[in-house]
Amino acid sequence: MFSLLILNLACPYVARAQDKLQDFDYWAALCSSLGKSKKFKEAVVACDQAITINPNEPIAWAERGHSLVALAMYTEAVVSYDRFLRLDPINSEILTKRCGALNEIERYDDALTSCETALRLDKNWGETSPAEAWYNQAVTLKRSGKPAESLESLGWAIQTKPNYSIALADRCELLSSLDRDPEALKDCEKAIKVNANWGNGSPASAWANRGRIQRKLEHFDEALFAYDKALAIKPLDPVAWTEQGMVLWKLGRYGEALASQEWALKANAKYSLALANKCAALNQLGQYKEALAACEAAIQEGDQQWNELGAGLAWDQRGSALSGLGRYEEALASANRAIALKPNYSEFWSNRGGTLWYLGRFSEALSSTNQAIALNQNSSSAWFNHGRILASQGQSNEALMAYDKAIAGDANIGNKLTLADIWVNKSALLWRLRRYQESLTASNQAIAINPKSGAAWFNRGLALMSLDRFQEAVSAYNYALNYDVKNADYWTGRGLALMAIGSNPEALASFEQALKLNPTQSQALVNKEIVAQRLKPAPPPTPPKN
């Protein structure tokens, strides 16, 4: 004997229909109309009342299933669809709907059978069509790890219904995962242009997919445009916010990247990937304590939803935060954990090399950056770290070669701030080698990329001083101080340049400011005394002896 489980859902319509308690047609019609009005809880109660009166009438079971799907009560929906199909087994519409519900509870074998049966019977499609069955089958196959078969089913869905936007958007995503990005972009653009038949989706999915493809192709401005469109439609999408933040990070817009991750976390406070990317942005902003807290939250408290780097991203950025705090041994342990999780990712090896360098373990540091380069010969950060380690060991020619490789690498795409830093380091090394004109050229390259780099202006000042171009050096040091007024070395350089042109009072003031910031700045200490002596009034002449 079948016994109906009545769901405990309050319905105000029941009280108004006491005189129709045994009228199946009334309750069935109410069930349907409430569902169409998107009053799904009330619809289920009305359906239950109809079924209590006559459990052998399939229409109430179908309407009940539809409302339960809308309420995300998929297991209960499948029960309703199964009951319908016992009464009316030759029904492609309900088989298709059942397939979709089974997908949501990860019963993929049953879902595939249901969709295949709907297509094979090809009868009684009701308000749906074969296109929806092909689409649901494609979802099943994709989630089952069968992308090629899923792609074929999406093709049939789109052939059956050419203006099927959700299928076009999903095919866009799938094609991109198969590295067929030009085709993928066409599908996303068509989905947006057609803008019809979205099912439970919306144009936000097509815009977000378009953003992912443009990000993958390193078309960052186009990616940001697409993410903005997606978020205008679906402003509480944590994935789109996080991915937008990753693009902004790549462009060196770290404050904006942090803001995007904060928006992602407003939508999902436990989103591990957003927490790890928040940590990365904070590291770039020099907020290491806050970065460490975000990375540890990602690892310990987050929902473990990551991208292709997995938890390795959080461990790597945790290491960077610890390095920023001077806790190098802990940073190394964190870097090792990142590599254990993702051993073939160049950036993790490069960052580990930097940590080993800070620890003075130069041979191991070079081994780590060599591994980073082996994994990605186009990695500017790997070549940059390699060059810095070589330079610190007096291997100047090898370091210059590494810097040149870094300059030719992937730092030319997106965020150019790293490229400016490479030129700054190359300039400093050339200056130490007394190749002053080349040092000046390198510092000028850094300034052209990042005019706000105090270090680049300082290096320009050093090179100009060595070329006896003292007035220009004063100007360079002034620019450096515009961007970092608390740098004692910049004040000292300015003082030396002012001494060289005979502006001793200003030089003295510069050295005094340098010593306020760093009382042990040796050049400021020595040259302050020299300038002070110059500024002492000459002693009165000795009167002649009679």
C-alpha positions as CSV (number, residue, x, y, z in Angstrom):
1,M,0.0,0.0,0.0
2,F,1.4,3.4,-1.0
3,S,1.6,5.9,1.8
4,L,2.2,9.6,0.9
5,L,4.6,11.6,2.9
6,I,2.9,15.0,3.4
7,L,5.5,17.7,3.6
8,N,5.1,20.2,6.4
9,L,4.6,23.3,4.4
10,A,2.1,25.9,5.6
11,C,-0.6,26.9,3.0
12,P,-3.1,29.8,3.6
13,Y,-5.2,28.5,0.7
14,V,-6.3,25.4,2.7
15,A,-8.3,27.4,5.2
16,R,-10.2,29.1,2.4
17,A,-11.1,25.9,0.6
18,Q,-12.8,23.8,3.3
19,D,-15.8,23.2,1.1
20,K,-13.6,21.7,-1.6
21,L,-11.7,19.3,0.5
22,Q,-12.6,16.3,-1.7
23,D,-12.5,18.1,-5.1
24,F,-9.4,16.7,-6.9
25,D,-9.8,19.0,-9.9
26,Y,-9.8,22.1,-7.6
27,W,-6.6,21.1,-5.8
28,A,-4.8,19.9,-8.9
29,A,-5.6,23.2,-10.7
30,L,-4.5,25.2,-7.6
31,C,-1.3,23.1,-7.4
32,S,-0.6,24.0,-11.1
33,S,-1.5,27.7,-10.8
34,L,0.5,28.2,-7.6
35,G,3.6,26.6,-9.3
36,K,3.2,28.9,-12.3
37,S,3.0,31.9,-9.9
38,K,6.3,30.7,-8.3
39,K,4.6,30.1,-4.9
40,F,6.2,26.7,-4.7
41,K,5.7,25.8,-1.0
42,E,2.0,26.5,-1.3
43,A,1.9,24.6,-4.6
44,V,3.4,21.5,-2.9
45,V,0.7,21.6,-0.2
46,A,-2.0,21.9,-2.8
47,C,-0.5,19.0,-4.8
48,D,-0.4,16.9,-1.6
49,Q,-4.1,17.5,-1.0
50,A,-4.9,16.5,-4.6
51,I,-2.8,13.4,-4.3
52,T,-4.5,12.5,-1.0
53,I,-7.8,12.6,-2.8
54,N,-6.6,10.6,-5.8
55,P,-3.1,9.2,-5.8
56,N,-3.6,7.6,-9.2
57,E,-3.9,10.7,-11.2
58,P,-0.4,11.5,-12.7
59,I,-0.8,15.3,-13.3
60,A,-0.6,16.1,-9.5
61,W,2.6,14.1,-9.2
62,A,4.2,16.0,-12.1
63,E,3.3,19.4,-10.7
64,R,4.5,18.4,-7.3
65,G,7.8,17.3,-8.8
66,H,8.2,20.6,-10.7
67,S,7.7,22.7,-7.5
68,L,10.0,20.5,-5.5
69,V,12.8,21.1,-8.1
70,A,12.2,24.8,-7.8
71,L,12.7,24.5,-4.0
72,A,15.9,22.5,-4.6
73,M,14.3,19.4,-2.9
74,Y,15.6,17.1,-5.6
75,T,15.3,13.8,-3.9
76,E,11.7,14.4,-3.1
77,A,11.1,15.6,-6.7
78,V,12.6,12.3,-8.1
79,V,10.1,10.4,-5.9
80,S,7.2,12.4,-7.4
81,Y,8.5,11.9,-10.9
82,D,8.9,8.2,-10.3
83,R,5.3,7.9,-9.1
84,F,4.2,9.8,-12.2
85,L,6.1,7.4,-14.5
86,R,4.5,4.3,-12.8
87,L,1.2,5.7,-13.9
88,D,2.3,7.2,-17.3
89,P,5.6,5.6,-18.4
90,I,5.6,7.0,-22.0
91,N,6.3,10.6,-21.2
92,S,9.5,12.3,-22.4
93,E,8.8,15.5,-20.6
94,I,8.8,13.9,-17.1
95,L,11.7,11.7,-18.0
96,T,13.7,14.8,-19.0
97,K,12.7,16.6,-15.8
98,R,13.7,13.5,-13.8
99,C,17.1,13.4,-15.5
100,G,17.7,17.0,-14.4
101,A,16.7,16.3,-10.8
102,L,18.9,13.2,-10.7
103,N,21.9,15.3,-11.9
104,E,21.5,17.5,-8.8
105,I,21.8,14.6,-6.4
106,E,24.7,13.1,-8.4
107,R,22.9,9.9,-9.5
108,Y,24.5,10.2,-12.9
109,D,23.9,6.7,-14.2
110,D,20.2,7.0,-13.5
111,A,20.1,10.5,-14.9
112,L,21.7,9.3,-18.2
113,T,19.2,6.4,-18.5
114,S,16.3,8.8,-17.9
115,C,17.5,11.3,-20.6
116,E,18.3,8.5,-23.1
117,T,14.8,7.0,-22.5
118,A,13.1,10.4,-23.1
119,L,14.9,10.8,-26.4
120,R,14.3,7.2,-27.5
121,L,10.6,7.3,-26.7
122,D,10.3,10.9,-28.2
123,K,6.6,11.2,-27.1
124,N,4.6,13.5,-24.9
125,W,7.1,16.4,-24.6
126,G,4.6,18.7,-23.1
127,E,6.2,22.1,-22.3
128,T,9.7,20.8,-22.9
129,S,11.4,19.5,-26.0
130,P,14.2,17.1,-27.1
131,A,16.6,20.0,-26.8
132,E,16.2,20.0,-23.0
133,A,16.8,16.3,-22.9
134,W,20.0,16.7,-24.9
135,Y,21.0,19.5,-22.6
136,N,20.4,17.6,-19.4
137,Q,22.2,14.6,-20.9
138,A,25.2,16.9,-21.6
139,V,25.2,18.1,-18.0
140,T,25.2,14.4,-16.8
141,L,28.1,13.5,-19.1
142,K,30.1,16.5,-18.1
143,R,29.7,15.8,-14.4
144,S,30.6,12.2,-15.1
145,G,33.9,13.2,-16.5
146,K,33.1,12.7,-20.2
147,P,33.7,16.0,-21.9
148,A,33.7,14.7,-25.5
149,E,30.4,13.0,-25.1
150,S,29.0,16.1,-23.3
151,L,30.1,18.3,-26.2
152,E,28.3,16.0,-28.7
153,S,25.1,16.2,-26.6
154,L,25.3,20.0,-26.4
155,G,25.7,20.1,-30.2
156,W,22.5,18.1,-30.6
157,A,20.7,20.4,-28.1
158,I,21.8,23.5,-30.1
159,Q,21.0,22.0,-33.4
160,T,17.5,21.2,-32.1
161,K,17.0,24.7,-30.6
162,P,19.5,27.1,-32.2
163,N,18.6,30.0,-29.8
164,Y,19.3,27.9,-26.7
165,S,21.4,30.3,-24.7
166,I,22.2,28.2,-21.7
167,A,23.4,25.4,-23.9
168,L,25.6,27.8,-25.9
169,A,27.0,29.2,-22.7
170,D,27.8,25.7,-21.4
171,R,29.4,24.7,-24.7
172,C,31.5,27.9,-24.5
173,E,32.8,26.8,-21.1
174,L,33.4,23.2,-22.2
175,L,35.2,24.2,-25.4
176,S,37.5,26.5,-23.4
177,S,38.3,23.6,-21.0
178,L,39.4,21.7,-24.1
179,D,41.6,24.7,-25.2
180,R,39.3,25.5,-28.1
181,D,39.1,29.1,-27.1
182,P,38.2,30.8,-30.4
183,E,35.2,28.5,-30.8
184,A,34.3,29.0,-27.2
185,L,34.2,32.8,-27.5
186,K,31.9,32.5,-30.5
187,D,29.4,30.4,-28.5
188,C,29.5,32.8,-25.5
189,E,28.9,35.8,-27.7
190,K,26.0,34.1,-29.5
191,A,24.5,33.1,-26.2
192,I,24.6,36.8,-25.1
193,K,23.3,38.0,-28.4
194,V,20.4,35.5,-28.6
195,N,19.5,36.0,-24.9
196,A,16.7,33.4,-24.8
197,N,16.0,30.0,-23.3
198,W,18.2,30.4,-20.2
199,G,16.4,27.8,-18.1
200,N,17.6,28.2,-14.5
201,G,20.6,30.2,-15.8
202,S,21.1,33.8,-16.9
203,P,23.4,35.8,-19.2
204,A,25.7,36.2,-16.2
205,S,27.0,32.7,-16.9
206,A,27.9,33.5,-20.5
207,W,29.6,36.8,-19.5
208,A,31.6,35.0,-16.7
209,N,32.7,32.3,-19.1
210,R,33.7,35.0,-21.5
211,G,35.7,36.6,-18.8
212,R,37.5,33.3,-17.9
213,I,38.5,32.8,-21.6
214,Q,39.8,36.3,-22.0
215,R,41.8,35.9,-18.7
216,K,43.2,32.7,-20.0
217,L,44.2,34.4,-23.2
218,E,45.7,37.2,-21.1
219,H,43.4,39.8,-22.6
220,F,42.9,41.4,-19.2
221,D,41.0,44.5,-20.1
222,E,38.4,42.4,-22.1
223,A,38.2,40.0,-19.1
224,L,37.4,42.8,-16.7
225,F,34.7,44.1,-19.0
226,A,33.1,40.7,-19.1
227,Y,33.3,40.2,-15.4
228,D,31.7,43.6,-14.8
229,K,28.8,42.6,-17.1
230,A,28.4,39.3,-15.2
231,L,28.4,40.9,-11.8
232,A,25.9,43.6,-12.9
233,I,23.5,40.7,-13.6
234,K,24.4,38.5,-10.7
235,P,26.1,40.7,-8.0
236,L,26.3,37.9,-5.4
237,D,28.5,35.5,-7.5
238,P,31.6,34.8,-5.3
239,V,33.4,33.0,-8.2
240,A,33.0,35.9,-10.6
241,W,34.2,38.4,-7.9
242,T,37.2,36.2,-7.1
243,E,38.2,35.8,-10.7
244,Q,37.8,39.5,-11.3
245,G,40.1,40.1,-8.4
246,M,42.7,37.7,-9.9
247,V,42.7,39.8,-13.1
248,L,43.2,43.0,-11.2
249,W,46.0,41.4,-9.2
250,K,47.7,40.4,-12.5
251,L,47.4,44.0,-13.6
252,G,49.1,45.2,-10.5
253,R,45.9,46.9,-9.2
254,Y,46.3,45.3,-5.8
255,G,43.9,47.6,-3.9
256,E,41.1,46.9,-6.3
257,A,42.0,43.2,-6.3
258,L,41.6,43.2,-2.5
259,A,38.2,44.9,-2.8
260,S,37.0,42.3,-5.3
261,Q,38.0,39.5,-2.9
262,E,36.1,41.2,-0.1
263,W,33.0,41.3,-2.2
264,A,33.4,37.6,-2.9
265,L,33.7,36.9,0.8
266,K,30.5,38.9,1.5
267,A,28.8,36.4,-0.8
268,N,30.6,33.4,0.7
269,A,32.6,34.1,3.9
270,K,34.2,30.6,3.8
271,Y,35.3,30.7,0.2
272,S,38.8,29.3,0.4
273,L,40.0,30.6,-3.0
274,A,38.8,34.1,-2.2
275,L,40.6,34.0,1.2
276,A,43.8,32.9,-0.5
277,N,43.6,35.6,-3.1
278,K,42.8,38.1,-0.4
279,C,46.1,37.0,1.2
280,A,47.9,37.4,-2.1
281,A,46.6,41.0,-2.5
282,L,47.5,41.9,1.1
283,N,51.0,40.6,0.6
284,Q,51.5,42.9,-2.4
285,L,50.2,45.8,-0.3
286,G,52.8,45.0,2.5
287,Q,50.0,44.1,5.0
288,Y,51.7,40.8,6.1
289,K,49.9,40.2,9.4
290,E,46.5,40.6,7.7
291,A,47.7,38.4,4.8
292,L,48.8,35.6,7.1
293,A,45.4,35.7,8.8
294,A,43.6,35.4,5.5
295,C,45.7,32.5,4.3
296,E,45.3,30.6,7.5
297,A,41.6,31.1,7.4
298,A,41.6,29.7,3.8
299,I,43.4,26.6,5.0
300,Q,41.8,26.0,8.3
301,E,38.3,27.4,8.1
302,G,37.5,27.7,4.4
303,D,35.2,25.5,2.3
304,Q,38.2,24.0,0.4
305,Q,36.9,25.3,-2.9
306,W,40.0,26.1,-5.0
307,N,41.1,26.5,-8.5
308,E,43.6,24.4,-10.4
309,L,46.4,25.3,-7.9
310,G,44.4,23.8,-5.0
311,A,45.4,24.6,-1.5
312,G,49.0,25.1,-2.7
313,L,48.1,28.7,-3.5
314,A,47.2,29.4,0.2
315,W,50.4,27.7,1.5
316,D,52.5,29.6,-1.0
317,Q,51.1,33.0,-0.1
318,R,51.3,32.1,3.5
319,G,55.0,31.6,3.0
320,S,55.2,35.1,1.4
321,A,53.4,36.6,4.3
322,L,55.8,34.9,6.8
323,S,58.8,36.1,4.8
324,G,57.4,39.6,5.0
325,L,57.3,39.2,8.7
326,G,60.9,38.0,8.8
327,R,59.8,34.5,9.9
328,Y,61.9,32.7,7.2
329,E,62.0,29.2,8.7
330,E,58.3,29.1,8.9
331,A,58.0,30.6,5.5
332,L,60.2,27.8,4.1
333,A,58.0,25.1,5.7
334,S,55.0,26.7,4.1
335,A,56.7,26.9,0.7
336,N,57.6,23.2,0.9
337,R,54.0,22.4,1.7
338,A,52.8,24.3,-1.4
339,I,55.3,22.4,-3.6
340,A,54.2,19.1,-2.1
341,L,50.7,19.9,-3.1
342,K,51.6,21.2,-6.6
343,P,55.1,20.1,-7.5
344,N,54.9,21.2,-11.2
345,Y,54.0,24.8,-10.6
346,S,57.0,27.1,-11.4
347,E,55.9,30.1,-9.2
348,F,56.0,28.0,-6.0
349,W,59.6,26.9,-6.7
350,S,60.6,30.5,-7.5
351,N,59.1,31.8,-4.2
352,R,60.8,29.0,-2.3
353,G,64.1,30.1,-3.8
354,G,63.6,33.6,-2.6
355,T,62.9,32.4,1.0
356,L,66.1,30.2,0.9
357,W,68.0,33.3,-0.3
358,Y,66.8,35.3,2.8
359,L,68.0,32.4,4.9
360,G,71.5,32.6,3.3
361,R,71.2,29.1,1.9
362,F,72.4,30.2,-1.5
363,S,73.1,26.9,-3.2
364,E,69.7,25.5,-2.3
365,A,68.1,28.8,-3.4
366,L,69.7,28.5,-6.8
367,S,68.6,24.9,-7.1
368,S,65.0,26.0,-6.4
369,T,65.0,28.8,-9.0
370,N,66.6,26.4,-11.5
371,Q,63.7,24.0,-10.9
372,A,61.3,26.9,-11.4
373,I,63.0,27.8,-14.7
374,A,62.9,24.2,-15.9
375,L,59.2,24.1,-15.3
376,N,58.6,27.5,-17.1
377,Q,61.4,29.0,-19.1
378,N,59.3,32.1,-19.7
379,S,58.8,32.9,-16.0
380,S,60.1,36.3,-15.3
381,S,59.8,35.9,-11.5
382,A,61.9,32.7,-11.7
383,W,64.6,34.4,-13.7
384,F,64.4,37.5,-11.6
385,N,64.9,35.6,-8.3
386,H,67.7,33.5,-10.0
387,G,69.4,36.7,-11.0
388,R,69.2,38.3,-7.6
389,I,70.7,35.3,-5.9
390,L,73.5,35.2,-8.5
391,A,74.2,38.9,-8.0
392,S,74.4,38.4,-4.2
393,Q,77.1,35.8,-4.8
394,G,79.2,38.0,-7.0
395,Q,78.3,36.1,-10.2
396,S,77.6,39.4,-12.0
397,N,77.7,38.2,-15.7
398,E,75.4,35.3,-15.0
399,A,73.1,37.6,-13.0
400,L,72.9,40.0,-15.9
401,M,72.0,37.2,-18.3
402,A,69.3,36.1,-15.9
403,Y,67.9,39.6,-15.7
404,D,67.8,39.8,-19.5
405,K,65.8,36.5,-19.5
406,A,63.5,37.9,-16.9
407,I,62.9,41.1,-19.0
408,A,62.1,39.0,-22.0
409,G,59.6,36.8,-20.1
410,D,56.0,36.9,-19.0
411,A,56.4,40.1,-17.0
412,N,55.6,41.9,-20.2
413,I,52.0,40.7,-20.0
414,G,49.6,42.3,-17.6
415,N,51.3,43.7,-14.5
416,K,54.4,45.6,-15.6
417,L,55.5,46.5,-12.1
418,T,57.6,43.3,-11.8
419,L,59.2,44.3,-15.1
420,A,60.1,47.7,-13.6
421,D,61.7,46.0,-10.6
422,I,63.8,43.8,-12.8
423,W,65.2,46.9,-14.6
424,V,65.9,48.5,-11.2
425,N,68.0,45.5,-10.1
426,K,69.8,45.4,-13.5
427,S,70.5,49.1,-13.2
428,A,72.0,48.6,-9.7
429,L,74.2,45.7,-10.8
430,L,75.5,47.7,-13.8
431,W,76.3,50.6,-11.5
432,R,78.3,48.2,-9.2
433,L,80.2,47.1,-12.3
434,R,81.0,50.7,-13.1
435,R,79.0,50.5,-16.4
436,Y,77.4,53.9,-15.6
437,Q,75.8,54.8,-18.9
438,E,74.2,51.3,-19.2
439,S,73.0,51.7,-15.6
440,L,71.4,55.0,-16.5
441,T,69.7,53.4,-19.5
442,A,68.3,50.6,-17.3
443,S,67.0,53.0,-14.7
444,N,65.3,55.1,-17.4
445,Q,63.6,51.9,-18.6
446,A,62.3,51.2,-15.1
447,I,61.0,54.8,-14.8
448,A,59.3,54.5,-18.2
449,I,57.4,51.5,-16.9
450,N,56.7,52.7,-13.4
451,P,57.3,56.5,-13.0
452,K,56.4,56.1,-9.3
453,S,59.3,53.8,-8.5
454,G,61.4,55.6,-5.9
455,A,64.2,52.9,-6.4
456,A,64.3,53.6,-10.1
457,W,64.8,57.3,-9.6
458,F,67.4,56.7,-6.9
459,N,69.4,54.4,-9.3
460,R,69.1,57.1,-11.9
461,G,70.6,59.6,-9.4
462,L,73.5,57.2,-8.7
463,A,74.3,56.8,-12.3
464,L,74.1,60.5,-13.0
465,M,76.4,61.2,-10.1
466,S,79.0,58.8,-11.4
467,L,78.7,60.5,-14.8
468,D,79.3,63.9,-13.1
469,R,75.8,65.1,-14.1
470,F,75.2,66.5,-10.6
471,Q,72.3,68.9,-11.2
472,E,70.3,66.1,-13.0
473,A,71.1,63.8,-10.1
474,V,69.6,66.3,-7.6
475,S,66.4,66.3,-9.7
476,A,66.4,62.4,-9.8
477,Y,66.7,62.2,-6.0
478,N,63.9,64.8,-5.6
479,Y,61.7,62.5,-7.6
480,A,62.7,59.5,-5.5
481,L,61.7,61.4,-2.4
482,N,58.3,62.3,-3.9
483,Y,57.5,58.6,-3.8
484,D,59.3,57.6,-0.5
485,V,60.0,60.5,1.7
486,K,61.0,58.3,4.6
487,N,64.0,56.7,2.8
488,A,67.3,57.7,4.5
489,D,69.3,56.5,1.5
490,Y,67.4,58.9,-0.9
491,W,68.0,61.8,1.4
492,T,71.7,60.9,1.6
493,G,72.0,60.7,-2.2
494,R,70.3,64.1,-2.5
495,G,72.8,65.5,0.0
496,L,75.8,64.2,-1.9
497,A,74.5,65.7,-5.2
498,L,73.9,69.0,-3.5
499,M,77.4,68.9,-2.1
500,A,78.7,68.4,-5.6
501,I,77.1,71.5,-6.9
502,G,78.1,73.6,-3.9
503,S,74.6,73.8,-2.3
504,N,76.0,73.1,1.2
505,P,73.2,74.4,3.4
506,E,70.7,72.3,1.5
507,A,73.1,69.3,1.6
508,L,73.4,69.6,5.4
509,A,69.6,69.7,5.7
510,S,69.4,66.5,3.6
511,F,72.0,64.7,5.7
512,E,70.3,65.7,8.9
513,Q,67.0,64.4,7.6
514,A,68.7,61.1,6.6
515,L,70.1,60.7,10.1
516,K,66.7,61.3,11.7
517,L,65.4,58.4,9.7
518,N,68.5,56.2,10.1
519,P,71.0,57.4,12.7
520,T,73.6,54.9,11.5
521,Q,73.6,55.9,7.8
522,S,77.3,56.0,7.4
523,Q,77.6,58.3,4.3
524,A,75.2,60.8,5.9
525,L,77.3,60.8,9.1
526,V,80.6,61.4,7.4
527,N,79.4,63.9,4.9
528,K,77.3,65.9,7.4
529,E,80.6,66.6,9.2
530,I,82.3,67.6,6.0
531,V,79.5,70.0,5.0
532,A,79.3,71.4,8.6
533,Q,83.0,72.2,8.4
534,R,82.5,74.0,5.1
535,L,79.7,76.1,6.6
536,K,81.7,77.2,9.6
537,P,82.6,80.8,9.4
538,A,86.2,81.4,8.6
539,P,88.2,82.4,11.7
540,P,89.2,86.0,11.9
541,P,92.7,86.7,10.5
542,T,95.5,86.7,13.0
543,P,96.7,90.2,13.6
544,P,100.2,90.9,12.3
545,K,103.0,90.9,14.9
546,N,104.7,94.2,15.5
